[in-house]
Amino acid sequence: MRRRDVLLTPFLAPLAAQEKKPREWVTAAASRDTAPRVGLIPSNFAGSEEIDGRKIRALTKPAALDSTLSAAQLDDMLRLAVELGGGRRGGLVTAMHRDDWVVIKTCVQRCPGEAGFHAGAVTDPRLVAGVLRYLAERGLGRRFTIAEGAPCQSDALWDTTWNGEFDGMSYRAIVQSLAKRHAALRFELLDLNTAPSLEMPVEGRVCAGRNPQGIYHVPRVLRECDKVISLAPLGTMEGPGVALSMLNYLGFAPGARYGDSKQGLQALGEAGEIAVDYFSFHPADYAIVGGSFAGNGSKTRRHNVIIAGTNAPAVDAVGAAVMGLESTSIRHLELAVQRGYGLNDSYSIWTRGSEIEEVKTEFGKLV
């Protein structure tokens, strides 16, 4: 049985006795459900249909899941994914407001020139540019900060052209281009390793097993900004199992306090536990995972999928399932559920666009 069928079972069971108005009944029942909506758009998406009969448009230029994508094709995927990914009251356009200070948290696990660098360990800068354009065009947000705490010097990070990957698009070029086009808005880059920080405790339950007091150094930007968008590639990771939007929060740990590679965090607990603790300081208002490249441990593979939604654990659960992993077995996602941040059972999440089974591939769990 498909996940969508599982979600619909409670609604469709009594339908035989409601034959006079089946369409209206199903639509009303679906509007009352509490399942998170997650947009799931692969590069080969040729359109689909919602349960109430509404059509979802096809991509302008569909392509194979392992093909090389143009920036325009990636942007088309992104826009459709964020249009579909959200709660019953809307997605990205309702999560952001006109005067918001929006932080885009990217993921750069390795920098060009470092041992182990590969494109699958980096958020596709074309997606970062696409999200910023999408918001600016709609007048959503007034100040935009691309924030990262990568294990490399900030100038090298902001100016790198990624050895030609991602069309050679640098973060600095993104900011300069958007600032020129939208003069009334503020676009900036922030190195989380050296940004001003506060020492403060986690509110409520602490997850890190070796940090019972829950005290962390937290960048002020995480507490002071209005909205956070966590944008990360698909990827597996030793220990936590997956490296997606919630693990992306490890990058908020200041390198000046914990080391550029965050090695100082190891004394406080497991990576997944610490990520959930940092997430608690400002849970993501929106999460996007995927792009052109995915990280399978230390290797890159091309898997053109974008997953988006307002509920980060749900987005990560779908991402895990797309990589062939059982989302409920990922401990930090279970901790996030226990903290009340969302769901981690991919069977209880409403995917809009493609079905998980249509784009699923086996990455293999790293232990």
Sequence and secondary structure as in RCSB ss.txt:
>XXXX:A:sequence
MRRRDVLLTPFLAPLAAQEKKPREWVTAAASRDTAPRVGLIPSNFAGSEEIDGRKIRALTKPAALDSTLSAAQLD
DMLRLAVELGGGRRGGLVTAMHRDDWVVIKTCVQRCPGEAGFHAGAVTDPRLVAGVLRYLAERGLGRRFTIAEGA
PCQSDALWDTTWNGEFDGMSYRAIVQSLAKRHAALRFELLDLNTAPSLEMPVEGRVCAGRNPQGIYHVPRVLREC
DKVISLAPLGTMEGPGVALSMLNYLGFAPGARYGDSKQGLQALGEAGEIAVDYFSFHPADYAIVGGSFAGNGSKT
RRHNVIIAGTNAPAVDAVGAAVMGLESTSIRHLELAVQRGYGLNDSYSIWTRGSEIEEVKTEFGKLV
>XXXX:A:secstr
  HHHHHHHHHHGGGGGGTTSHHHHHHHHHHH    EEEEEETT   EE TTS EE   SS   TTS   HHHHH
HHHHHHHHH SBTTBSHHHH  TT EEEEE  BSS TTSTT  GGGB  HHHHHHHHHHHHHTT  SEEEEEE  
SS HHHHHH  GGGGGGG  HHHHHHHHHHH TTSEEEEEETTTS EEEEE SS    TT TT EEEEEHHHHH 
SEEEEEEEEEEETTTEE STTGGGGGGS HHHH TT GGGGGT  HHHHHHHHHHHS  SEEEEEEEEEEETTEE
EEEEEEEEES HHHHHHHHHHHTT  GGG HHHHHHHHTTS    GGGSEEEES HHHH        
